[in-house]
Amino acid sequence: MELNNNVEAVEVKKLTIFERLKYFFVNPNKLFEEYNIKPTWLVKTLIIVVVTIIATIITTKLTVGPQIDLLIQQSPDMSKEQAEATVAFMSSPLIMGFAAGAAVLTAAIAVFLGSLIYYGLIALFGGKTRYMKVVSVYSLAYIPYAFGSLISIGFAYYTNNFDSLLQPKLMDVIFNRLDLFVIWQVLLLVFGFAKIANIKLHKSAIIVAIMWIIGTGIALIPVFTNRMF
């Protein structure tokens, strides 16, 4: 009886914040084991929301000049003064507040709707788990992707290539969908879903690949839209 109690105590042992941070980089399976006992998502979702808001504000501030040029290019009848006034309005505190709110909504939809789709795919492939466990894994894996977006903004600023943000080309999308942060996210999802749903790694990889293909297709829509118009 005492042995069973000790085993249970080990199973429900709560990781400290420093242990979670360490395992996030060196051994994510430790986190996935904890999610099997107690799913956690709130702090990770808040991190994603904050990073998304920061990325939105920085992108808006850095692309004021390119946006003016783009408006003039797309609307030949618009004067430079009108374009500057339009962009100034779009960069006003009111609009930035709406943008921040939209960023919060986008992040929440991405985490919870994305998790719901993954939950359905896991069930389709014979996995058994709970929705909140999927949310726990997905929100963890989304963190590298969110920080990767900040790195992409920094790279665009460093190379003075804001077109990759405003009017992405085919190679921009491919580069973004194959960068190290996306690969990191994919690996976390594959191993995480295999752990919480008790499925083979190859099934988990197929599930994640399906969503990666769908996400890439969505990212390509502006590319082909810009070519058409």
N, C-alpha and C positions, 0 to 999 in steps of 0.2 A: 504493500500500500504506500509506504514511504517512497519507494522507488518510482511508482507511478506519479506521485505528487511532484517529485523532483523533475521528471521528464516533462510534465505539464508546465512547470515553472520555467524550464528552459525554452519551451515552445512559445510561451507568451512573453518572454523577456523583451522589454521595450528598448529599442535602440536609442542612443542619445543622438542629438543633432550632429555632433562631430562624427559619430560612427556612420550616420546616414550620409553625410557629406563624403566621407572616405570611401564607403562602399559604392556610392554613385559613380566614382571614377575607377575603382579597382575591382569591385566584386558586386555588381548590381543584383546577383541572385540572392544575396542576403536581404536586400530590400524586398524582392519578390516573395521570399519566404514569409516576411513580416506581413505583406499584403494579403497572403492567404489566411492569416489569422485576424488581422485588423486593417482593412483598406483605409488609406489616408489620401486625401486629395486637396483639401482646402488650401494649405500653405503653398503647394505647388501651383495650384490654379491662380492664386494671388500673385506669385512670382511671374507667371506667364502674362497676366493682365498688366502688371507694372511694366514689364519689358516691352509689351506690345504698345502701350501708351507712349513710352519713351521713343520707340522706333517711329511711331506715327508723327510725333512732334518734331523729331530731328529731321525726318524725311521732308516734312512740310517746310521747315526753316531753310534747309540746305538747297531745296530745289526751286526757290523763288525765281531766280534768274532764268534757269532753263524753262520754267513754266511760262514765263513771259514770252520767250522766244517761240515756244511751242504754240501758244495762243495766236501769235502773229502769223506763224507759218500755216496754221489750220484755218485762220480767219483773216484773209488778206485785207478785208475792208476795215479791220480793227486797227486803230492807231496804237502806237507804243504807250501813250498815256492811258488809253482805255484798258489795255492789257495790264499795265502796272496797277491801275485802280482795281481791276478784277482780282488780280493775285493778292493785292493788299487786303482786300475784303476776305479772301479765302484764308489769309494768314492772321485774321483778327482774333482777339481772345474768344469772342463768341463762337466763331467757327471752329477754333481749336478745341473749345469745350465740347462741341458736338463731335469733333473728330475723336477726342478722348473717350467720349461715351460710346461712339461706334466701335472703338478699339476694344473696350470692355465687352461689348456685346459680341463682337467677332471672336474674341478669345474664348468666351463662354460657350458660344455655339460650336467652335472648333473642338473644344475639349469634350463636351457632353454629347453633341451629335456624332462626332467622330467615334467616340467610345461606343455609342449605340450601334453604329454600323459595324464596327469591329465585333461587338457582342453577337450580332446576328450572324456574321461570317464564322465566328468561332463555333456557334451552335450548329451551323450548316456543315462544318467539317468534323462534327462529333465531339467537340469540346464541351466540358461542363464547368461552369463557373458562375459568378454573380456579376451583375452589371457594375457595381461599385468597385469590384476588383479590377475590372477592365479600365474604369476611370482612373484608378490609382496608377496602373501601368502606363496608360496613355498620357496622363498629365506629367509623369516623370519623364517619359520619352520626348514630350513636347518641349521641355526646357532647353535642350541643346538646339533644337530648331529655332526657338524664339531668340536665343542669343546669337545664333547664326545669322538671323536677319539683321541684327545690329552690326555684325562684322561685314555683311554685304553692303550696308549703307556706308560704313567706313571705307570699304574698298572702292565704292563708287566715287566717294569724295576724293580719295587719294589719287585715283586715276582720272578724275574729272569726267567720268562717264555716267552722267545722270540719266542718259537715255535707257540704261539698263533698269532703272527704277520707273521712269515715266512711260517709256515705249519699249519694253523688252523685246529683243529679237530672239530667234530660234536658239542661237548659241547661248544667250543669256539664261534662258529657261533651262536648257540642258545642263549648263554649268551649275545653276542653283539647285537642280534636282539631284546632282551627283556630287555635291560638295561634302566635306568631311562631317559637317554637322547633321546633314540629312542621313548620311551613312550611319552615324552614331545613333540617331533616332531609330533607324530601321533595325539595327542590331538590338537595341533595348526592347523594342516591340517584339521581335522574334523570340528572344529568350524569355521575356516577361510573359507573353501569352502562353508559351509552352509550359511555363512553370505554374501559372495560376489556373490553367484550363486542363492540365495534365494531357497534353497532346504532343505528338512527335514534332521535332524541330522542323522537319520538311513541310508539315502541314501548316505550322505557324508561319514559316517563310512564304508559303503560297498565299496565305491570308494577307500578310503585309505587302507582298508584291502586287496583289490585286488593287489594294488601296493606293499604293505608290503609282501604279499606272493610271488610275482614275485621277489622282491629284496632279499628275503630270499633264494629263489631257485638259484639265481645268486651267492649269497655268498656261497652256498653249493657246487658249481661246483668244486672249488679247493680241497675240502675235498674228493670227490669221485675220482677226478683225481689222487690225491696222493695215494689213496688206489689201484688204477688200475696200477699205474706205480711205 
